[in-house]
Amino acid sequence: MIDRSVLKWIAVLTMVIDHVGAILFPDQIWMRVIGRVAFPIYAYCLAEGFRYTSDYRRYLGRLALFAILSEIPFDLAFYGVPFSFAHQNVFFTLTLGLILLWVLERCREQLLLCAGAFAVLCFLAQALHMDYGAGGLLMVFAFYLAQQGTSPWIGWGIFVFINLFGYAGGVQWAAILALLPIGLYSGKAGKRKQRFFYWIYPLHLLLLWIIEKYIRSGSWI
């Protein structure tokens, strides 16, 4: 069994492998396959974090802050410019995911309101080109259900269905491999390095941009 700290380390390592492949070695598909494991773990931890947080607003503010802080490194790493609206980083997706969980929890007896909010948030994720789009929110929702005592298998089923059939081809099917480390998760917190798991995202993207632009291209001065 593994604790939450180890689970997050798996997410970080697979994410870094994915981004190294996408930015430096785009022909190495195996790196993108490994990288599919990262987001489901983050989505799972988000759903769990929502269940146990004592300060929802602080949690939401932290996600939103790092969404903003990460956007320039994200755009530099993937598009070579400091600002691009072509694709928004995964912290924006997680921020919307947390808002979705709050709505579902507060309005669980008002199905039409929940459905409407769900539809609006999914539309925003797609329209603003957030990482994983509406599928990312559906994965957060799937893990929210999976962590409920009354309907866990519905959540697991939604997660598998999204990743096998919800994306047009590619390697997204490999996201179901995340069920292996998640299944080994003991529910224990482990060593707390919360700041690291936030800061690693913008910092590693900035480093990859530097490697690609200055070192690998031979233009370092």
Disulfide bonds with the S-S distance in Angstrom:
none
